[in-house]
Amino acid sequence: MKRNIKLSLPHLSGSEQKYIDEAMRDCWIVPLGPHVDEFEHRLENYLRCSQVVALSAGTAAIHLGLVMLDVKAGDEVIVQDLTFSASANPVRYQGATPVFVDSEPDTWNMSPDLLRHAIDDRIKVTGRKPKAIIPVHLYGMPAKMDEIRAIAAEYDIPILEDAAEALGSEYKGRMCGTLGRYGALSFNGNKIITTSGGGALVCPGAEEAARVKFYATQSRENRPYYYHEVIGFNYRLSNISAAIGCGQIESLQARVERRRAIHRLYSEMLSDIEGITVQENPSDELSSNFWLSTILIDPATGIIPDNLRLALAEKGIETRLLWRPMHMMPFFADCPAYTDGTAESLFVRGLCLPSGSSLTDEDIIFVAETIRSYIHDHRI
Ligand SMILES: *Cc1c(COP(=O)(O)O)cnc(C)c1O
């Protein structure tokens, strides 16, 4: 029998329907309302921070973060090269230019050394410093934030953290998403919790949060007619989506723990295979939520990740290659990039394994055994 083991599917907590029913009963079927407020409040509690604004997508959160940081046409913004395109697209929405910075091999995230080099070089080439820095916690693994923050502080450039994949990840005891001036979260269907589609922006204070809400609701000035002094966006989260979020967040910590347990199981079952490396927390101070468990395959095995992906797909197992570096995307080809080959090398060696919190141990064991036998049969 062919299995149906997906990479990362939504996982209900059981109380979503209750909150949706409440919202329907009271006719709160608009992009504001009690469930939006409650969802924000619960996120603040979870993240141990004071100002979270719920939005329609993680991409919208990054976009409004850039608006708040006054990123405009002609500006440059440093973005991690190895990431999903939604980290960089909003820079373009603002008419600004992303400047890509390669990863370091421990966390696969923004290299502090290349970040410094990129800032120095941009100042030399353009006479201006980049307007913001967007590090990403890829697959949930926290970036080297102390080093990145120190450089950002030295040059006085704000950080917009892309924590879309890292809800529940911790860096030195602090929650990812709260480590920059702004932090973006995603509740897309494949993320650690979902509102079907949604996101949030973690803000430094009440004033900023109020401004984000203003932008997110069409920048309407307080007048009896519709009047706008600045451009607006329709980015607020629907109250129905927020009701789903209220249910989802009740299980958030359990979902994080489950993904970590899945990762441990993969580690136990795969790390003794020669040529396979399961990505691990590089130190005790970094605690990934392991949104996706990932492996690297040594090219010396002769095994090509995409061939393994296809073989697994035949058994009903969904896997995915790593994010393709942004500097290799046609629509970003003309952007400055500071690379040393790390992201490209990870891209050609890596594979993301099924990691959804609703998968059973038996599913994970089946995946690991299928990988083991494929490698046994195909290695050179
Ligand atoms: C999912 C994701 C986003 C975008 O979030 P959406 O809610 O899908 O708009 C941004 N950055 C990264 C790294 C992501 O994985």
The ligand as a Tripos MOL2 file, in Angstrom:
@<TRIPOS>MOLECULE
LIG
   15    15     1     0     0
SMALL
NO_CHARGES

@<TRIPOS>ATOM
      1 C1          6.2320   31.0690    4.9230 C.3       1 LIG1
      2 C2          7.3280   32.0410    4.8600 C.ar      1 LIG1
      3 C3          7.1020   33.4070    4.6380 C.ar      1 LIG1
      4 C4          5.7850   33.9770    4.2120 C.3       1 LIG1
      5 O1          4.7210   33.7270    5.0050 O.3       1 LIG1
      6 P1          3.2360   33.6580    4.3630 P.3       1 LIG1
      7 O2          2.3660   33.6220    5.5650 O.co2     1 LIG1
      8 O3          3.1650   32.4280    3.5250 O.co2     1 LIG1
      9 O4          3.0310   34.9060    3.5630 O.co2     1 LIG1
     10 C5          8.1770   34.2740    4.7070 C.ar      1 LIG1
     11 N1          9.4060   33.8310    4.9570 N.ar      1 LIG1
     12 C6          9.6810   32.5360    5.1430 C.ar      1 LIG1
     13 C7         11.0790   32.1230    5.4400 C.3       1 LIG1
     14 C8          8.6580   31.5920    5.0890 C.ar      1 LIG1
     15 O5          8.9300   30.2910    5.2330 O.3       1 LIG1
@<TRIPOS>BOND
     1     1     2 1
     2     2     3 ar
     3     2    14 ar
     4     3     4 1
     5     3    10 ar
     6     4     5 1
     7     5     6 1
     8     6     7 2
     9     6     8 1
    10     6     9 1
    11    10    11 ar
    12    11    12 ar
    13    12    13 1
    14    12    14 ar
    15    14    15 1
@<TRIPOS>SUBSTRUCTURE
     1 LIG1         1 GROUP 0 **** ****
